[in-house]
Amino acid sequence: MLSTMLDSSASATKTAVPAPRVLPPPYSCLNRHPVLPIPTHDESARMNFLLNLFSHTNAVIAPQMKAVYENRVAPKFEAAHGRPCASSREVRDAMSKDGAYQTWAALRREAQESRQQYGRSMTFRQIDRVNAVARMLNAGSDRLRLDPSLDIPRYVTAVDNHCMTGGYTGAIGADDVSPAANYESGHYVVAGGGTGPKSDLVGRSMAAFLRAEFPNFAPKRILDIGTAAGFNALPLAVAFPDAELIALDVAAPMLRYGAARAKTMGVNNVIFWQANAEKLPFDNDGFDLIVSAMVWHETATTPFRTMLKEIYRTLKPGGLTLHFEQPNFDPATPVFEQFLRDWDSWYNAEPFWAKLHTLSYRDETIGAGFAPEKVFERMAPKAEEPGVFPDWVRTVNRHDAEHKLMDKRAADGGGAVVETKRSGPMYFFGAFK
């Protein structure tokens, strides 16, 4: 049924359905450590099924939605209204009536819910062991600093982010790490293995970007805001072994897990610290480098702006702040691209995702106090791990369109288009103080 609907749409523009992709790296490639839940044979089989379901829906079916829109949905809308769709919301309302889109969206949502169900089931089956291992590794450590009195922001607790029941803070008992154990168990699946066996592609890419762009920059004190379990903090700690890195988050389960995980990996220069980045518990001018990775879309407009101001306050003069996020929209972004990239805001429990796309990172950074001439936006290659996944170095989801869009912006603005092999570039924004 779906293939018939896609074929009928594609044939109108003589565009064939894409050839099948190379299979993603199997679930057994996920890096194993003592705190990670151990899958049974059947659990691994379920995760491998989801790996391929995510990859197929995102790499094979998703690109066909543009043909569905252009050949069926947009003409119907224009015939009924006498004009093209004028907004992402109008595209969504029109697309939601088409069977091909309904099928794709349902598959994508079902894959996400199944990923959470499978991960939680595997985690809870052995939660006593996982919690005991984390507790043993964290016992007596000065690398974990929790604040039981911390008031968790409502934008964190009110949403089951990524359809994860309880979100990042949803502990089921004292010393629980289940949200983080579930997160690491399933992130590899959602990413199609694309973030590497340690799920740390962003951190590795950020470290590589810093070395390439600022080779003489040697921070001694680093802050990672919204670190979760520190997946992207650890590569920075390894890249700058003489630095102290504070991995900050509001979610105690993530921090407990992160501290234990870091110890198993032999990374000893990271402190996992529970605090709200809207009011950082640090003095002015205290950090050489402040970073974040895919954090801002988990917040809201006012907290986002408040955190940027706190970053400015706590960054040393001459210090650097660097962030990885979804590229924002600009006036040239087609409404269909806006619709496609806003999907998570409507169906994946990411309420701020769509709004964040409409903000200018440059303007917001300047508004936090940074001088305009010291603010930058860059595209950089991914720090792929040679030989790890030799047949799987391409992006398989909505980010393909974003990569092409950002490369076009760079070319139109006179900048250099980054050579990114087959896997797409990384978008960073930041500033020096």
DAJOGI-V355295 format. One record per pair of residues at least 6 apart in sequence whose ideal C-beta (glycine too) atoms are under 7 Angstrom apart, sorted by the first residue. I is the first residue (numbers start at 1). GAP is how many residues later the second one is. If there is no record, write none. Layout:
# DAJOGI-V355295
i:I gap:GAP
i:I gap:GAP
This chain:
# DAJOGI-V355295
i:2 gap:98
i:2 gap:101
i:5 gap:94
i:5 gap:95
i:6 gap:11
i:6 gap:58
i:6 gap:94
i:7 gap:10
i:9 gap:55
i:9 gap:58
i:9 gap:59
i:9 gap:62
i:9 gap:63
i:9 gap:91
i:10 gap:6
i:10 gap:7
i:10 gap:54
i:10 gap:57
i:12 gap:59
i:13 gap:54
i:13 gap:58
i:15 gap:52
i:17 gap:47
i:18 gap:42
i:18 gap:45
i:21 gap:34
i:21 gap:38
i:21 gap:39
i:21 gap:375
i:22 gap:369
i:22 gap:370
i:23 gap:29
i:24 gap:27
i:24 gap:28
i:24 gap:31
i:24 gap:168
i:24 gap:169
i:24 gap:368
i:25 gap:168
i:25 gap:364
i:25 gap:367
i:26 gap:22
i:27 gap:17
i:27 gap:20
i:27 gap:21
i:27 gap:24
i:27 gap:161
i:28 gap:16
i:29 gap:164
i:29 gap:168
i:30 gap:158
i:30 gap:167
i:31 gap:166
i:31 gap:167
i:33 gap:228
i:33 gap:231
i:33 gap:232
i:34 gap:99
i:34 gap:230
i:35 gap:95
i:35 gap:98
i:35 gap:99
i:35 gap:142
i:35 gap:146
i:35 gap:222
i:35 gap:225
i:35 gap:226
i:35 gap:229
i:36 gap:145
i:36 gap:148
i:36 gap:149
i:37 gap:85
i:37 gap:86
i:37 gap:89
i:37 gap:93
i:37 gap:144
i:37 gap:148
i:38 gap:88
i:39 gap:8
i:39 gap:83
i:43 gap:75
i:43 gap:79
i:46 gap:72
i:47 gap:71
i:47 gap:142
i:50 gap:61
i:50 gap:64
i:50 gap:65
i:50 gap:68
i:50 gap:139
i:51 gap:138
i:51 gap:141
i:51 gap:142
i:53 gap:58
i:54 gap:57
i:54 gap:135
i:54 gap:136
i:54 gap:138
i:55 gap:137
i:55 gap:341
i:57 gap:47
i:57 gap:50
i:57 gap:51
i:57 gap:54
i:58 gap:338
i:58 gap:339
i:59 gap:337
i:61 gap:43
i:62 gap:42
i:62 gap:336
i:65 gap:36
i:65 gap:39
i:65 gap:275
i:66 gap:270
i:68 gap:30
i:68 gap:32
i:68 gap:33
i:69 gap:26
i:69 gap:267
i:72 gap:26
i:73 gap:21
i:73 gap:22
i:73 gap:25
i:74 gap:10
i:74 gap:11
i:77 gap:8
i:77 gap:17
i:78 gap:6
i:85 gap:6
i:85 gap:9
i:85 gap:250
i:86 gap:249
i:87 gap:248
i:88 gap:247
i:88 gap:250
i:88 gap:251
i:88 gap:254
i:91 gap:244
i:91 gap:245
i:91 gap:248
i:92 gap:247
i:92 gap:254
i:95 gap:6
i:95 gap:244
i:105 gap:242
i:109 gap:238
i:112 gap:50
i:112 gap:51
i:112 gap:236
i:113 gap:50
i:115 gap:71
i:115 gap:74
i:115 gap:75
i:116 gap:47
i:116 gap:48
i:116 gap:49
i:116 gap:70
i:119 gap:63
i:119 gap:66
i:119 gap:67
i:120 gap:45
i:120 gap:62
i:122 gap:63
i:123 gap:7
i:123 gap:55
i:123 gap:58
i:123 gap:59
i:123 gap:62
i:124 gap:54
i:127 gap:51
i:130 gap:47
i:130 gap:51
i:131 gap:44
i:131 gap:45
i:131 gap:46
i:133 gap:127
i:134 gap:43
i:134 gap:122
i:134 gap:123
i:134 gap:126
i:135 gap:40
i:137 gap:123
i:137 gap:126
i:137 gap:127
i:138 gap:6
i:138 gap:118
i:138 gap:121
i:138 gap:122
i:141 gap:118
i:143 gap:116
i:143 gap:127
i:143 gap:128
i:143 gap:129
i:144 gap:111
i:144 gap:112
i:144 gap:115
i:144 gap:128
i:145 gap:126
i:145 gap:128
i:145 gap:129
i:146 gap:106
i:146 gap:109
i:146 gap:128
i:147 gap:127
i:147 gap:128
i:150 gap:100
i:150 gap:124
i:150 gap:125
i:150 gap:126
i:152 gap:17
i:152 gap:98
i:153 gap:97
i:153 gap:123
i:153 gap:150
i:155 gap:144
i:155 gap:145
i:155 gap:148
i:156 gap:11
i:156 gap:12
i:156 gap:13
i:156 gap:94
i:157 gap:10
i:157 gap:12
i:159 gap:8
i:159 gap:190
i:159 gap:192
i:160 gap:6
i:160 gap:7
i:160 gap:189
i:161 gap:6
i:161 gap:7
i:161 gap:137
i:161 gap:188
i:161 gap:189
i:162 gap:186
i:162 gap:187
i:163 gap:185
i:163 gap:186
i:164 gap:15
i:164 gap:18
i:166 gap:13
i:168 gap:11
i:168 gap:60
i:168 gap:83
i:168 gap:86
i:169 gap:81
i:169 gap:82
i:169 gap:84
i:170 gap:9
i:171 gap:8
i:171 gap:81
i:171 gap:82
i:172 gap:6
i:175 gap:81
i:176 gap:77
i:177 gap:76
i:177 gap:79
i:177 gap:80
i:178 gap:75
i:179 gap:72
i:179 gap:74
i:179 gap:75
i:180 gap:49
i:180 gap:73
i:180 gap:74
i:180 gap:77
i:180 gap:78
i:181 gap:76
i:183 gap:46
i:184 gap:15
i:184 gap:45
i:187 gap:12
i:188 gap:11
i:192 gap:204
i:193 gap:196
i:193 gap:199
i:194 gap:7
i:194 gap:201
i:194 gap:202
i:195 gap:6
i:196 gap:189
i:196 gap:192
i:197 gap:191
i:198 gap:33
i:199 gap:32
i:200 gap:31
i:200 gap:32
i:200 gap:34
i:200 gap:35
i:201 gap:181
i:201 gap:182
i:202 gap:30
i:202 gap:91
i:202 gap:92
i:202 gap:122
i:203 gap:28
i:203 gap:29
i:203 gap:30
i:203 gap:31
i:203 gap:32
i:203 gap:33
i:203 gap:90
i:204 gap:31
i:204 gap:179
i:205 gap:175
i:205 gap:177
i:205 gap:178
i:205 gap:221
i:206 gap:26
i:206 gap:30
i:206 gap:85
i:206 gap:116
i:206 gap:118
i:207 gap:28
i:207 gap:29
i:207 gap:32
i:208 gap:175
i:209 gap:171
i:209 gap:219
i:210 gap:7
i:217 gap:103
i:219 gap:21
i:219 gap:24
i:219 gap:69
i:219 gap:70
i:220 gap:22
i:220 gap:23
i:220 gap:68
i:221 gap:22
i:221 gap:23
i:221 gap:65
i:221 gap:66
i:221 gap:67
i:222 gap:14
i:222 gap:18
i:222 gap:21
i:222 gap:23
i:222 gap:65
i:222 gap:66
i:222 gap:67
i:223 gap:23
i:223 gap:25
i:223 gap:64
i:223 gap:67
i:224 gap:9
i:224 gap:12
i:224 gap:21
i:224 gap:23
i:224 gap:24
i:224 gap:67
i:224 gap:68
i:225 gap:23
i:225 gap:52
i:225 gap:65
i:225 gap:67
i:225 gap:70
i:225 gap:82
i:226 gap:23
i:226 gap:51
i:226 gap:66
i:226 gap:69
i:226 gap:72
i:227 gap:6
i:227 gap:20
i:227 gap:21
i:227 gap:22
i:227 gap:31
i:228 gap:21
i:228 gap:26
i:229 gap:25
i:229 gap:28
i:229 gap:29
i:229 gap:32
i:230 gap:17
i:230 gap:28
i:230 gap:31
i:230 gap:32
i:230 gap:40
i:230 gap:42
i:232 gap:61
i:233 gap:12
i:233 gap:14
i:233 gap:37
i:234 gap:28
i:234 gap:31
i:234 gap:33
i:234 gap:36
i:236 gap:9
i:236 gap:55
i:237 gap:8
i:237 gap:30
i:237 gap:32
i:237 gap:33
i:238 gap:29
i:241 gap:28
i:243 gap:26
i:244 gap:25
i:245 gap:24
i:245 gap:25
i:246 gap:25
i:246 gap:27
i:247 gap:11
i:247 gap:23
i:247 gap:24
i:247 gap:25
i:247 gap:26
i:248 gap:25
i:248 gap:27
i:248 gap:29
i:249 gap:6
i:249 gap:25
i:250 gap:24
i:250 gap:26
i:252 gap:22
i:255 gap:17
i:255 gap:19
i:258 gap:14
i:259 gap:13
i:262 gap:8
i:275 gap:6
i:277 gap:30
i:277 gap:33
i:278 gap:25
i:278 gap:28
i:278 gap:29
i:278 gap:32
i:279 gap:31
i:280 gap:30
i:280 gap:34
i:282 gap:32
i:284 gap:29
i:284 gap:30
i:285 gap:31
i:285 gap:32
i:286 gap:28
i:286 gap:30
i:287 gap:27
i:287 gap:28
i:287 gap:29
i:287 gap:32
i:288 gap:28
i:288 gap:31
i:289 gap:30
i:289 gap:31
i:290 gap:21
i:290 gap:24
i:290 gap:25
i:290 gap:31
i:291 gap:31
i:291 gap:32
i:292 gap:31
i:293 gap:31
i:294 gap:30
i:294 gap:31
i:296 gap:8
i:296 gap:29
i:296 gap:60
i:297 gap:28
i:297 gap:29
i:297 gap:53
i:297 gap:55
i:297 gap:56
i:297 gap:59
i:299 gap:53
i:300 gap:52
i:301 gap:54
i:305 gap:59
i:305 gap:62
i:305 gap:63
i:308 gap:56
i:308 gap:57
i:308 gap:60
i:309 gap:59
i:309 gap:60
i:311 gap:10
i:311 gap:57
i:312 gap:56
i:312 gap:57
i:312 gap:58
i:312 gap:121
i:315 gap:6
i:315 gap:118
i:316 gap:117
i:317 gap:116
i:318 gap:114
i:318 gap:115
i:319 gap:114
i:320 gap:110
i:320 gap:112
i:321 gap:109
i:321 gap:110
i:322 gap:106
i:322 gap:108
i:323 gap:105
i:323 gap:106
i:323 gap:107
i:324 gap:102
i:324 gap:103
i:324 gap:104
i:325 gap:102
i:326 gap:31
i:326 gap:76
i:327 gap:75
i:327 gap:78
i:327 gap:79
i:327 gap:100
i:328 gap:29
i:328 gap:31
i:328 gap:32
i:328 gap:33
i:329 gap:9
i:329 gap:28
i:329 gap:29
i:330 gap:79
i:333 gap:72
i:337 gap:64
i:337 gap:68
i:340 gap:58
i:340 gap:61
i:341 gap:16
i:341 gap:57
i:341 gap:61
i:342 gap:11
i:342 gap:12
i:342 gap:15
i:344 gap:6
i:344 gap:9
i:345 gap:6
i:345 gap:8
i:345 gap:9
i:361 gap:16
i:361 gap:68
i:362 gap:13
i:362 gap:15
i:362 gap:67
i:365 gap:10
i:365 gap:64
i:365 gap:66
i:366 gap:6
i:366 gap:9
i:370 gap:61
i:370 gap:63
i:374 gap:57
i:374 gap:58
i:375 gap:56
i:376 gap:53
i:376 gap:54
i:376 gap:55
i:377 gap:52
i:378 gap:50
i:379 gap:27
i:379 gap:28
i:379 gap:31
i:379 gap:39
i:379 gap:46
i:379 gap:47
i:379 gap:48
i:380 gap:38
i:380 gap:45
i:380 gap:46
i:380 gap:48
i:381 gap:37
i:381 gap:38
i:381 gap:39
i:381 gap:44
i:382 gap:38
i:382 gap:41
i:382 gap:44
i:384 gap:9
i:384 gap:39
i:393 gap:28
i:393 gap:29
i:393 gap:30
i:394 gap:28
i:394 gap:29
i:395 gap:8
i:395 gap:28
i:395 gap:29
i:399 gap:25
i:400 gap:24
i:403 gap:17
i:403 gap:21
i:403 gap:22
i:406 gap:19
i:406 gap:21
i:407 gap:10
i:407 gap:11
i:407 gap:18
i:410 gap:6
i:410 gap:7
i:411 gap:6
i:418 gap:7
